[in-house]
């Protein structure tokens, strides 16, 4: 039988529509995800991920030139009043990469991150088809305002028109966007959760006539505004507490006193206001009459963890309760002689600690029992010392070389000193890192300016005047050539010179210095002053390392007679280059020797001698006796 024509048309249309739906359903999409987190304080870290899915125009399964090497991610947030500040930066698999360009534009309700990486030198190491949400590439660091009330939610929404992925060259043919169906976006949020509250110690005994027992109230998360907590005593005829206690914004714990009235037992209750979730906790306080005789308690016998502890992990010291002890005093130090001590007092026979360290560190502990019942105030002998070894996290180190002085600044007698830098990669593999500048007169920090570099094998880069190349900087300071983690260092040619314009330049070549070659504690080295101070001027430069430095200085005239003694101290990663008279508190006449002994820390010390007529500079590092 022949089918009616309209049935054939309907069936064909249905099959065609089904084919379109099926094709759309199976199209592969890469994914950008903003995490959803719960705030545990006023500062919140929100991860941002990219998931590289096979079968898309860009990805690890595509040929060279078609990898995900550039991304533009814009996040809008609401309500804006809940956030006092927000930043967007690389993290995860891009943290140690060097971008060829990076921008972080922001508006009153949005923040963006735009990064591009050279595929040949800084490939982004995505895991193809990784489990959702993929690889972390960035993070948002958010500081909440007082308007971020507990129980509220801050939305973090990806902008579908400006969030996109491209290759290193930004090719339109492989660009992935929401509009072309190649990119899927997953929005995030910050949930400002209600905190819980706890009271410690949960049980304690106090004596009538005493000053009372201290109770610490702790929140699971700091609140963004000052909060009043209600306190009650179930039996105020035994002990009383203040009606309320205030927890300032950003603070997780406060302490208050349970004051004894008469023998008996009471339950202390702390309750958060309903606006903060209404959580509560209790502690038991027993009020007792003091004993008639005071006795010195025995020394505790503490025990710590049986194995080493990882950095950032909590651990506990404990001991058996001691008769007559009302509290315990724990001394903590990083040296076995306890020359520098941190002291903790607890009413319980245990104490918890946590340390985040960057180098392996051993902490030493000793415990004393104290009897402070009634009018007693007797303390036991110190316990045997126990120690706990904290393992530093495994970090691939970065190599570093010191450039003692960097400048782009006017000097005396019409001089103008600049610093020209060349770096070269002598290795068979690509290298990358940064040249860091620390201005004179202040300790260096992670926020100091830097210039990133990336060098192919055999490649050389140069800057005729380094500081202006760092975004128009000028002045005098010190520098470091720092490799990226796991990368090798370049070699350098650094020239400090007086720029006389049409009359040319005069200058010197400055070495790159190994940190271990600095003048160390207990070592003495000498500078020789120029022969006269009519034709020359002398500045003395000091660049300290991470410990800072203390120095003892002895000045002798050319006949060996001591004419001046003084000392100098400088903070860590600090640079200064004062005139010799200021440094020595003494005016040199010519030919003196300046002996410098490091009594603490380490530093590079040099003399910068300049011709007063030509402004020709020279550099003399202190010399150790051979």
C-alpha positions in Angstrom: 0.0 0.0 0.0 1.3 3.5 -0.8 1.7 5.7 2.3 -0.1 9.1 2.3 2.2 11.9 1.2 1.7 14.0 4.4 2.8 11.0 6.6 6.1 10.8 4.6 6.7 14.6 5.0 6.0 14.5 8.7 8.3 11.4 9.2 11.1 13.1 7.2 10.8 16.3 9.3 10.9 14.4 12.6 14.0 12.4 11.6 15.8 15.6 10.5 14.9 17.4 13.8 16.1 14.3 15.8 19.4 14.4 13.9 19.9 18.1 14.7 19.1 17.5 18.4 21.5 14.5 18.6 24.3 16.3 16.9 23.9 19.2 19.4 23.7 16.9 22.3 27.1 15.2 21.6 29.1 18.3 20.7 32.2 18.4 22.8 32.7 21.5 25.0 35.6 22.7 27.1 34.5 24.0 30.5 35.4 27.0 32.7 34.3 26.6 36.3 34.3 29.0 39.2 34.3 27.1 42.5 31.6 27.3 45.2 33.1 27.6 48.7 32.0 28.3 52.2 33.6 31.3 54.0 35.6 30.4 57.1 36.7 33.9 57.8 36.8 37.4 56.3 39.2 36.3 53.5 38.0 33.6 51.1 40.0 31.8 48.4 37.9 30.7 45.4 39.5 28.3 42.8 38.9 28.7 39.1 39.3 25.8 36.7 39.5 24.9 33.0 38.6 21.4 31.9 40.2 20.4 28.6 37.8 18.0 26.8 38.9 15.9 23.7 37.2 16.7 20.4 37.2 20.5 20.8 39.1 22.9 18.5 41.7 23.5 21.3 43.3 21.0 23.6 46.0 18.5 24.4 44.7 16.2 21.7 45.2 18.8 19.0 48.4 19.5 17.0 51.0 22.2 17.9 49.5 25.7 17.6 46.0 24.5 18.7 46.5 24.1 22.4 44.8 26.1 25.1 47.4 28.8 25.7 45.3 31.9 26.3 42.2 32.6 28.3 40.0 35.5 29.1 37.8 35.0 32.2 35.5 37.6 33.6 33.5 37.1 36.8 30.8 39.4 38.0 29.8 39.3 41.7 26.7 40.2 43.7 25.8 41.8 46.0 28.8 44.1 45.6 28.2 45.5 49.1 29.3 42.1 50.6 32.8 42.4 49.2 35.3 45.0 50.3 38.1 43.8 47.9 38.7 41.1 45.3 41.7 40.0 43.2 42.2 37.6 40.4 45.5 35.8 39.8 47.2 32.7 38.4 47.2 29.5 40.5 47.4 25.8 40.1 49.0 24.7 36.8 49.7 28.3 35.7 51.2 29.6 39.0 54.9 28.9 37.9 54.5 29.8 34.2 55.6 33.1 32.7 52.9 34.8 30.6 53.8 36.8 27.6 51.0 39.1 28.6 48.7 39.4 31.6 45.9 41.8 32.4 43.5 42.0 35.4 40.9 44.7 34.6 38.2 45.3 37.1 34.9 47.3 37.5 32.7 48.0 40.5 31.1 44.6 40.2 33.5 42.5 38.2 37.1 41.3 37.9 38.8 39.7 34.9 42.0 37.7 34.2 43.5 37.7 30.7 46.7 35.5 30.3 48.6 34.4 27.2 51.5 31.9 27.3 54.0 31.1 24.6 53.4 27.4 23.7 57.1 26.6 23.0 58.4 27.9 26.3 55.4 27.9 28.7 52.9 25.2 27.6 50.0 25.0 30.0 50.0 21.3 31.2 46.3 20.5 31.1 45.2 16.9 31.9 43.0 15.9 29.0 39.5 14.8 30.0 40.3 15.3 33.7 37.5 14.7 36.2 35.3 17.8 36.6 36.0 20.6 37.3 39.4 20.0 35.5 42.7 21.8 36.3 42.9 24.8 38.5 44.4 27.8 36.6 43.6 30.8 38.8 41.9 31.9 42.0 39.9 34.7 43.4 41.0 36.1 46.7 38.0 37.8 48.3 37.8 40.0 51.4 34.3 40.1 52.8 32.8 43.3 54.1 30.6 43.7 57.2 27.6 43.4 54.9 28.4 39.8 54.2 25.9 38.5 56.8 26.0 34.8 57.9 23.5 32.7 55.9 23.8 34.8 52.8 25.3 33.9 49.4 27.5 35.9 47.1 27.1 34.8 43.5 30.1 34.6 41.2 28.9 34.6 37.6 31.0 34.0 34.5 30.4 36.6 31.7 29.3 34.5 28.7 30.4 37.1 26.2 33.9 37.9 27.4 35.0 34.5 28.8 36.8 32.5 26.1 39.7 30.2 25.3 42.2 30.6 22.5 45.6 29.4 21.3 48.8 31.5 21.9 48.1 33.5 18.8 44.4 34.2 19.4 43.4 32.5 16.2 39.7 33.1 15.3 39.4 29.6 13.7 40.0 27.8 17.0 38.6 30.3 19.5 36.1 28.7 21.9 33.2 30.8 23.3 29.8 30.2 24.6 28.4 31.8 21.5 30.0 29.3 19.1 28.9 26.4 21.3 32.5 25.2 22.1 32.6 26.4 25.7 30.5 25.7 28.7 30.5 27.9 31.9 29.8 26.8 35.5 29.2 29.6 37.9 30.2 29.6 41.5 29.3 31.2 44.8 30.6 32.1 48.3 28.3 30.8 51.0 28.7 32.8 54.2 27.9 30.0 56.6 26.7 30.3 60.2 29.6 29.7 62.6 29.6 27.2 65.5 30.8 28.1 69.0 32.8 26.2 71.5 33.9 26.8 75.1 37.2 25.6 76.5 38.0 24.1 78.9 34.8 22.2 78.9 35.3 21.3 82.6 37.3 23.1 85.3 37.5 23.5 89.0 37.9 27.0 90.6 38.3 27.9 94.2 36.3 30.3 96.3 38.3 33.4 97.0 40.3 33.1 93.8 40.2 35.4 90.8 38.1 32.9 88.9 38.5 30.6 86.0 39.3 31.7 82.4 37.0 30.4 79.7 37.8 30.8 76.0 35.0 31.2 73.5 36.0 30.1 69.9 34.1 30.5 66.7 34.5 28.1 63.8 34.7 31.1 61.5 35.4 34.7 62.1 32.5 37.1 61.5 32.7 40.1 59.3 31.1 42.5 61.9 31.4 42.9 65.6 29.1 40.4 67.4 27.7 40.3 70.9 27.5 36.8 72.5 25.1 36.2 75.4 26.5 34.4 78.4 24.5 32.7 81.2 25.3 30.8 84.4 22.7 28.1 85.3 23.7 28.5 89.0 24.8 32.1 89.7 24.9 31.3 93.4 28.0 29.2 92.6 29.7 31.3 89.9 28.8 34.2 87.7 29.8 35.4 84.2 29.4 38.7 82.3 26.0 39.0 80.7 27.6 39.4 77.3 31.0 39.3 75.6 31.9 41.0 72.3 33.8 39.4 69.5 35.4 42.0 67.1 35.1 41.6 63.4 37.6 39.2 61.9 38.4 37.6 65.4 37.7 33.9 66.1 38.1 33.8 69.9 37.8 35.8 73.1 38.1 34.9 76.8 36.0 35.8 79.8 36.1 34.9 83.5 33.8 32.7 85.6 33.9 34.3 89.0 33.3 32.1 92.1 30.6 32.9 94.6 30.2 29.8 96.8 30.8 26.0 96.5 28.6 24.4 93.9 28.4 23.5 90.2 27.1 25.6 87.3 26.8 25.3 83.6 28.0 28.2 81.6 26.2 28.8 78.2 27.4 31.0 75.4 24.8 31.8 72.6 25.3 33.6 69.4 22.6 36.0 68.3 20.0 34.7 65.8 21.5 37.0 63.2 24.7 35.0 63.4 22.9 31.6 63.5 22.1 31.2 67.2 24.7 28.5 67.9 25.6 27.7 71.5 27.9 25.7 73.7 28.3 24.9 77.4 31.1 24.4 79.9 30.9 23.1 83.5 32.4 25.0 86.3 32.8 23.5 89.8 33.5 25.9 92.7 35.4 24.3 95.7 36.7 25.5 99.0 40.5 25.8 99.0 42.5 23.2 100.9 44.2 24.3 104.1 47.7 23.2 103.0 49.6 24.2 99.9 51.7 21.5 98.2 54.2 21.8 95.4 52.9 19.5 92.5 55.2 16.9 90.9 56.7 17.5 87.5 54.6 16.3 84.6 55.9 13.6 82.2 54.8 14.8 78.7 54.7 12.7 75.6 54.4 14.0 72.0 53.8 12.4 68.6 55.7 9.2 67.9 56.6 10.4 64.4 57.4 13.6 62.6 54.6 16.0 61.7 54.0 17.7 58.4 54.0 21.5 58.1 50.5 22.9 58.9 49.3 19.8 60.7 48.0 20.0 64.3 49.6 17.8 67.0 49.1 17.3 70.8 51.3 17.0 73.8 49.7 15.2 76.8 50.6 14.0 80.3 48.9 12.4 83.3 47.0 14.9 85.5 49.1 15.9 88.5 47.7 16.0 92.0 47.5 19.6 93.5 47.9 21.1 90.0 45.4 23.7 89.0 47.1 24.6 85.7 50.1 23.7 83.5 52.7 25.9 81.9 54.2 24.7 78.6 57.4 26.3 77.3 58.0 26.0 73.5 61.3 26.8 71.7 63.2 26.0 68.5 66.4 25.5 70.5 67.1 22.9 73.1 68.4 25.5 75.6 65.2 27.4 75.5 67.0 30.8 75.0 63.9 32.1 73.3 60.6 30.8 74.7 56.9 31.0 73.9 54.7 30.1 76.9 51.2 28.6 76.9 49.1 28.0 80.0 46.3 25.4 80.1 44.0 23.9 82.8 43.9 20.6 81.0 46.6 17.9 80.9 47.2 18.4 77.2 48.0 21.1 74.7 47.7 21.3 70.9 50.1 23.1 68.5 50.3 23.7 64.8 53.2 25.2 62.8 53.6 26.1 59.1 57.3 26.0 58.3 59.3 26.5 55.1 62.3 24.6 56.3 62.5 21.5 58.5 62.2 22.6 62.1 62.4 20.9 65.5 60.3 22.3 68.3 61.3 21.6 72.0 58.8 21.5 74.9 58.9 21.4 78.7 56.0 21.4 81.1 55.6 22.6 84.7 52.6 22.0 87.0 51.3 24.9 89.0 49.2 24.9 92.2 47.3 28.2 92.4 44.5 27.0 94.7 43.3 29.7 97.0 46.4 31.6 98.2 48.8 29.0 96.9 51.2 29.8 94.1 53.7 26.9 93.8 55.2 25.5 90.6 56.9 22.2 90.0 60.3 21.5 88.5 60.3 21.4 84.7 59.5 18.2 83.0 61.9 16.2 80.8 62.3 17.9 77.4 60.4 16.4 74.5 60.7 17.5 70.9 58.6 17.4 67.7 60.1 17.4 64.2 58.1 19.4 61.6 58.6 18.5 58.0 58.8 21.4 55.6 56.7 21.0 52.4 58.7 19.7 49.4 59.3 22.7 47.1 61.3 22.7 44.0 63.8 25.5 44.8 64.5 28.5 42.7 68.1 29.4 42.0 69.3 33.0 42.7 72.2 35.3 42.0 72.7 38.7 43.6 73.3 42.0 41.7 74.7 44.1 44.6 73.7 47.4 43.1 71.2 48.6 40.4 70.6 52.2 39.6 69.2 54.8 37.2 69.8 58.0 39.1 71.6 61.3 39.1 74.9 61.5 41.2 77.2 64.2 42.3 79.1 66.6 40.0 76.6 66.3 37.2 76.9 62.5 36.9 74.0 60.2 35.9 74.4 56.5 36.6 72.6 53.8 34.7 72.6 49.9 34.7 72.8 48.0 31.4 72.0 44.3 31.6 72.5 41.4 29.2 71.4 37.8 30.1 72.2 34.8 28.0 71.0 31.2 28.1 74.0 28.8 27.7 71.9 25.7 28.3 70.4 23.2 25.9 66.8 23.8 27.2 64.7 26.9 27.6 64.9 28.8 30.8 62.8 31.4 32.5 62.7 33.6 35.6 62.7 37.2 36.7 65.0 40.0 37.6 63.9 41.5 40.9 64.5 45.1 42.1 64.6 46.0 45.8 64.7 49.8 46.4 67.4 51.2 48.8 66.5 51.9 52.4 63.9 49.2 53.0 63.8 45.4 53.4 62.9 43.6 50.2 59.5 42.0 49.9 57.6 39.7 47.5 55.7 42.8 46.2 58.9 44.5 44.9 59.1 45.2 41.1 60.4 42.6 38.8 61.0 42.0 35.1 60.1 38.5 33.8 62.3 36.8 31.2 62.2 33.7 29.0 65.1 32.5 26.9 65.4 29.8 24.3 68.7 27.9 24.1 71.5 30.2 23.0 69.3 33.3 23.2 70.4 36.7 24.7 68.3 39.5 26.0 69.4 43.1 26.8 68.2 46.2 28.5 70.2 49.4 28.0 68.9 50.8 31.3 67.2 48.2 33.5 65.1 50.3 35.8 63.1 52.3 33.2 62.4 48.9 31.5 60.6 47.9 34.7 57.7 50.2 34.1 59.6 53.5 34.2 61.3 53.0 37.5 64.3 55.1 38.7 66.4 55.4 41.8 69.1 53.2 43.5 68.7 49.7 44.9 69.8 46.1 44.6 68.7 43.2 42.5 68.4 39.5 42.1 68.3 37.2 39.1 65.9 34.4 40.1 65.1 31.3 38.1 61.6 29.9 38.0 61.2 26.7 40.0 63.2 23.9 38.4 64.7 26.2 35.7 68.4 26.8 35.2 69.9 30.3 35.6 71.2 32.5 32.8 74.7 34.1 32.7 74.8 37.9 32.8 76.9 40.9 31.8 75.9 43.9 34.0 77.5 47.3 33.4 77.1 50.2 35.8 78.0 53.4 34.0 78.0 57.2 34.1 76.1 58.5 31.1 77.8 61.7 29.9 75.5 62.1 26.9 77.5 63.2 23.8 80.8 62.7 25.7 80.1 58.9 26.0 80.1 56.7 29.1 82.5 55.5 31.8 81.7 52.5 33.9 82.4 49.1 35.4 81.3 45.5 35.0 79.4 44.1 38.0 79.5 40.4 38.7 76.5 38.2 39.6 77.1 36.9 43.1 76.3 33.5 44.7 74.5 34.0 48.1 76.8 31.5 49.7 79.8 33.8 48.8 78.6 36.6 51.1 80.6 37.6 54.1 79.3 35.3 56.9 79.2 35.4 60.7 82.6 35.4 62.2 84.4 36.4 59.0 86.5 39.6 58.5 87.2 41.3 55.2 88.8 44.6 54.3 88.3 47.6 52.0 91.1 50.0 51.0 90.1 53.7 50.8 91.2 55.7 47.7 94.6 57.4 48.1 93.1 60.9 48.4 89.7 62.5 48.7 90.5 65.5 46.6 90.2 63.6 43.4 88.0 60.7 44.5 84.8 60.1 46.5 83.9 56.9 48.3 80.5 55.3 49.1 80.2 52.0 50.9 77.5 49.6 49.8 75.9 46.9 51.9 73.4 44.3 50.6 72.2 41.9 53.3 70.6 38.4 52.8 67.7 36.8 54.6 69.0 37.1 58.1 70.1 40.8 58.0 73.5 41.6 59.5 75.4 43.1 62.5 78.9 44.4 61.7 81.9 45.6 63.8 84.1 48.1 61.9 87.7 49.1 62.5 89.4 51.9 60.6 93.2 52.1 60.5 95.3 54.8 58.9 98.0 54.0 56.4 100.5 53.3 59.2 98.2 50.7 60.9 97.0 52.9 63.7 93.4 52.4 64.7 91.6 55.7 64.2 87.9 54.7 64.5 85.7 51.8 65.7 82.0 51.6 65.1 79.1 49.1 64.4 76.3 48.9 61.9 73.2 46.8 61.8 70.8 46.3 58.9 67.5 44.4 58.3 67.0 41.4 56.1 67.3 41.8 52.2 68.3 45.4 52.8 70.5 47.7 50.6 72.2 51.0 51.4 75.1 52.9 49.8 75.9 55.9 52.0 79.0 58.1 51.8 82.0 56.7 53.8 81.7 59.5 56.4 78.1 58.6 57.2 78.9 54.8 57.2 82.0 55.1 59.4 81.0 58.2 61.4 84.5 59.3 60.5 86.0 61.4 57.7 88.7 59.6 55.7 91.7 61.5 54.3 93.1 58.8 52.0 94.8 55.4 52.1 92.9 54.0 55.2 91.9 50.4 55.6 88.4 49.5 56.7 88.1 46.0 58.4 84.6 44.7 58.6 83.7 41.7 60.8 80.2 40.1 60.6 79.0 39.3 64.1 75.5 38.1 63.0 74.0 37.2 59.6 75.6 37.8 56.2 76.1 40.5 53.6 77.9 41.6 50.6 80.0 44.8 51.2 81.8 46.9 48.6 83.4 50.3 48.1 82.1 52.5 45.2 84.9 54.9 44.3 84.2 57.6 41.7 86.6 60.1 40.1 85.5 63.6 40.9 86.6 64.9 37.5 85.5 62.3 35.1 82.8 60.6 37.2 84.4 57.3 36.2 83.1 54.7 38.8 84.8 51.6 40.2 83.7 48.8 42.5 85.9 47.1 45.2 84.3 44.2 47.1 85.7 43.5 50.6 88.6 41.1 50.5 89.2 38.3 53.0 92.8 37.6 54.1 94.3 34.6 52.4 
